Amino acid sequence: MDYDSLRTDRDDVVRDGADATAYLQPAALIDSDHPRIVAYARQVAGTGTDREKALRLYYAVRDGLRYDPYNTPMKREAYRASTTLGAGHGYCVNKAGLMAAVCRAVGLPARVGYADVRNHMTTKRLSDLMGCDVFYYHGYTEVRLDGHWVKATPAFNKELTDRFGLKPLDWDGESDSIYHPFDLSGRRHMEYLAYRGVFADIPFDEIRAAFRHYYPRMTRAQEEMPLGGDFGAEGAEEASRS
């Protein structure tokens, strides 16, 4: 497949043909009806307006689960929201899926979207594994609040951004929460290149096939064995040398 042909400059292309009802329903990987998801979502969201609930869920997923690009096996079960919650870590794709699941569990419509971004602030080890500095299929969540879709990106926990010298990615539930273009020192951080569409569930088969195409070395390792490592420690060490 020509995966580059799936790129678009629009961020609202519904790739799977889902209708509005799908964004409130459980899906195979966004398993919002799982007892662990339901209990967690209700406890965290509490009471109040939809925006207040969404914000509590966002910060819980952002900071309560450690960002870890090394230890999510390229296996379908590892991308299930309930699995991610139980593991206590994930990276942008499965953390976005978890955010969508907990939102749906408390009655907030949510879906997942993907973009290609150039990350100027990754670590040398991860860049070597990937073979480039473009993060294909970077995952984020869209939550429908006050009649419109708002982006939320709960990937980097605050502890990690502190170690990298990055601005924490805050969210107010009114404007899009997407990566900052520059870090705290004014260095280039994240550049959005293209979008890949929005979905009612994580398109695991497409992402796995695309990763095999774009990141053959890393994906082989993810499919065969745990990679291990501490991304935060690597970032802190490299930031101290810059």
C-alpha positions as CSV (number, residue, x, y, z in Angstrom):
1,M,0.0,0.0,0.0
2,D,1.1,3.6,-0.7
3,Y,0.8,4.9,2.9
4,D,1.9,8.4,1.8
5,S,-1.4,8.6,-0.2
6,L,-3.4,8.5,3.1
7,R,-1.9,11.8,4.2
8,T,-4.1,14.9,4.0
9,D,-4.0,18.6,5.1
10,R,-7.5,18.2,6.6
11,D,-7.9,17.2,10.2
12,D,-11.6,16.1,10.0
13,V,-11.5,13.3,7.4
14,V,-13.6,10.4,8.8
15,R,-11.7,7.5,7.5
16,D,-13.8,4.6,8.8
17,G,-17.3,5.9,7.9
18,A,-18.4,6.0,11.5
19,D,-21.5,8.0,12.5
20,A,-22.0,10.1,15.6
21,T,-23.4,7.1,17.6
22,A,-20.1,5.3,17.3
23,Y,-18.3,7.9,19.4
24,L,-20.3,7.0,22.5
25,Q,-20.1,3.2,22.1
26,P,-17.4,0.7,23.1
27,A,-15.2,-0.6,20.4
28,A,-12.8,-3.5,20.2
29,L,-9.7,-1.6,21.4
30,I,-11.5,1.5,22.9
31,D,-13.3,-0.8,25.3
32,S,-15.1,1.8,27.2
33,D,-17.5,-0.8,28.8
34,H,-14.6,-2.7,30.5
35,P,-15.2,-2.7,34.3
36,R,-11.8,-1.3,35.0
37,I,-12.3,1.6,32.5
38,V,-15.8,2.3,33.9
39,A,-14.7,2.4,37.5
40,Y,-11.6,4.5,36.8
41,A,-13.5,7.0,34.6
42,R,-16.3,7.5,37.1
43,Q,-13.9,8.0,40.0
44,V,-11.8,10.5,38.1
45,A,-14.5,12.4,36.2
46,G,-16.6,13.1,39.3
47,T,-19.5,15.5,38.9
48,G,-19.9,18.8,37.2
49,T,-20.1,20.0,33.6
50,D,-18.9,17.9,30.7
51,R,-15.9,20.2,30.3
52,E,-14.9,19.8,34.0
53,K,-15.2,16.0,33.7
54,A,-13.2,16.0,30.4
55,L,-10.4,18.0,32.0
56,R,-10.1,15.8,35.0
57,L,-9.9,12.7,32.7
58,Y,-7.3,14.4,30.5
59,Y,-4.9,15.3,33.3
60,A,-5.3,11.9,34.9
61,V,-4.4,10.1,31.6
62,R,-1.6,12.6,30.8
63,D,0.1,12.4,34.2
64,G,-1.1,9.2,35.7
65,L,0.3,7.0,32.9
66,R,4.0,7.3,32.0
67,Y,4.8,8.1,28.4
68,D,6.9,5.1,27.2
69,P,7.6,4.5,23.5
70,Y,9.7,1.4,24.2
71,N,7.4,-1.1,26.0
72,T,4.2,-1.3,24.0
73,P,4.5,-4.6,22.0
74,M,3.1,-4.4,18.5
75,K,0.2,-6.7,19.4
76,R,-3.4,-5.9,19.3
77,E,-4.1,-6.6,22.9
78,A,-1.4,-4.1,24.0
79,Y,-3.4,-1.3,22.3
80,R,-6.6,-2.1,24.2
81,A,-7.6,0.8,26.5
82,S,-8.1,-1.5,29.5
83,T,-4.7,-3.0,28.9
84,T,-3.0,0.4,28.8
85,L,-4.7,1.5,32.0
86,G,-3.6,-1.7,33.7
87,A,0.0,-1.3,32.4
88,G,0.3,2.3,33.7
89,H,2.2,3.4,30.7
90,G,1.9,3.9,27.0
91,Y,2.8,6.2,24.1
92,C,0.7,8.6,22.1
93,V,-1.4,6.0,20.2
94,N,-2.6,3.9,23.1
95,K,-2.8,6.8,25.6
96,A,-5.1,8.6,23.1
97,G,-7.2,5.4,22.9
98,L,-7.5,5.3,26.7
99,M,-8.6,9.0,26.8
100,A,-11.3,8.2,24.3
101,A,-12.4,5.2,26.3
102,V,-12.7,7.0,29.7
103,C,-14.6,9.9,28.0
104,R,-17.1,7.5,26.5
105,A,-17.5,5.7,29.8
106,V,-18.9,8.9,31.3
107,G,-21.1,9.8,28.3
108,L,-18.7,12.2,26.5
109,P,-18.4,11.5,22.7
110,A,-14.8,10.9,21.8
111,R,-12.8,9.6,18.9
112,V,-9.1,9.2,17.9
113,G,-7.1,11.0,15.2
114,Y,-3.7,10.7,13.7
115,A,-1.1,13.1,12.3
116,D,2.5,12.9,11.0
117,V,4.8,15.1,13.1
118,R,8.5,15.9,13.0
119,N,9.8,15.7,16.5
120,H,13.0,17.8,16.9
121,M,13.3,16.8,20.6
122,T,13.4,13.0,20.6
123,T,16.3,11.0,22.0
124,K,19.2,9.6,19.9
125,R,18.3,6.0,20.8
126,L,14.7,6.4,19.6
127,S,15.7,8.2,16.5
128,D,18.2,5.4,15.7
129,L,15.5,2.8,16.2
130,M,13.0,4.7,14.0
131,G,15.5,5.6,11.4
132,C,14.1,9.1,11.1
133,D,12.7,12.0,13.1
134,V,9.1,11.8,11.8
135,F,6.5,10.3,14.0
136,Y,4.0,8.7,11.7
137,Y,0.5,8.2,13.0
138,H,1.0,10.3,16.1
139,G,-2.2,9.8,18.1
140,Y,-4.4,12.3,19.8
141,T,-8.0,12.3,21.0
142,E,-11.0,14.5,20.0
143,V,-13.7,15.1,22.5
144,R,-17.0,16.7,21.6
145,L,-17.7,19.6,23.9
146,D,-20.3,22.3,23.5
147,G,-21.2,21.1,20.0
148,H,-17.7,20.9,18.5
149,W,-14.7,18.6,18.4
150,V,-11.7,19.7,20.5
151,K,-8.3,18.0,20.3
152,A,-6.6,16.7,23.4
153,T,-3.1,15.2,23.4
154,P,-2.5,13.4,26.7
155,A,0.8,11.8,25.6
156,F,3.6,13.4,27.6
157,N,3.3,13.2,31.4
158,K,4.4,16.4,33.2
159,E,7.4,14.6,34.9
160,L,8.7,13.7,31.4
161,T,8.3,17.3,30.0
162,D,10.1,18.6,33.0
163,R,13.0,16.3,32.3
164,F,13.2,17.2,28.7
165,G,12.8,21.0,29.3
166,L,9.5,21.1,27.5
167,K,6.3,23.0,28.2
168,P,3.6,20.7,29.6
169,L,0.7,20.3,27.2
170,D,-2.2,21.8,29.1
171,W,-5.8,21.7,28.0
172,D,-8.8,24.0,28.7
173,G,-11.5,22.0,27.0
174,E,-12.2,24.9,24.6
175,S,-9.1,25.1,22.3
176,D,-7.1,22.3,20.8
177,S,-4.3,20.8,22.9
178,I,-1.6,20.0,20.4
179,Y,2.2,19.9,20.7
180,H,4.1,23.2,21.2
181,P,6.3,24.2,18.2
182,F,9.1,25.3,20.5
183,D,10.5,24.2,23.9
184,L,11.2,26.4,26.9
185,S,14.6,27.4,25.5
186,G,13.1,28.4,22.1
187,R,14.4,25.4,20.3
188,R,12.3,23.7,17.7
189,H,10.1,21.0,19.2
190,M,7.2,19.6,17.2
191,E,6.1,20.3,13.6
192,Y,2.8,19.0,12.2
193,L,3.3,17.7,8.7
194,A,0.0,16.0,7.7
195,Y,-3.1,14.3,9.1
196,R,-4.3,10.7,8.7
197,G,-8.0,11.0,9.6
198,V,-10.2,10.3,12.6
199,F,-11.6,7.0,13.7
200,A,-14.1,5.5,16.1
201,D,-11.5,2.8,17.1
202,I,-7.7,2.5,16.9
203,P,-7.0,1.3,13.3
204,F,-4.4,-1.2,14.6
205,D,-3.9,-3.2,11.4
206,E,-3.3,0.0,9.4
207,I,-0.9,1.4,12.0
208,R,1.0,-1.9,12.3
209,A,1.4,-2.2,8.6
210,A,2.5,1.5,8.3
211,F,5.0,1.1,11.1
212,R,6.4,-2.0,9.3
213,H,6.8,0.2,6.3
214,Y,8.2,3.4,7.9
215,Y,10.0,1.8,10.9
216,P,11.1,-1.7,9.9
217,R,13.8,-2.1,12.6
218,M,11.8,-0.8,15.5
219,T,8.6,-2.7,14.5
220,R,10.5,-6.0,14.2
221,A,11.7,-5.5,17.8
222,Q,8.3,-4.6,19.0
223,E,6.8,-7.7,17.4
224,E,9.4,-10.0,18.7
225,M,10.4,-8.9,22.2
226,P,10.1,-6.1,24.8
227,L,12.4,-3.2,24.0
228,G,13.0,-2.0,27.5
229,G,14.6,1.3,28.4
230,D,13.8,4.6,30.2
231,F,12.8,7.3,27.7
232,G,12.6,10.0,30.4
233,A,16.1,9.3,31.7
234,E,17.5,9.4,28.2
235,G,15.8,12.7,27.5
236,A,17.1,14.2,30.8
237,E,20.7,13.1,30.1
238,E,20.6,14.5,26.6
239,A,19.0,17.8,27.6
240,S,21.8,18.3,30.3
241,R,24.4,18.0,27.5
242,S,22.8,20.5,25.2
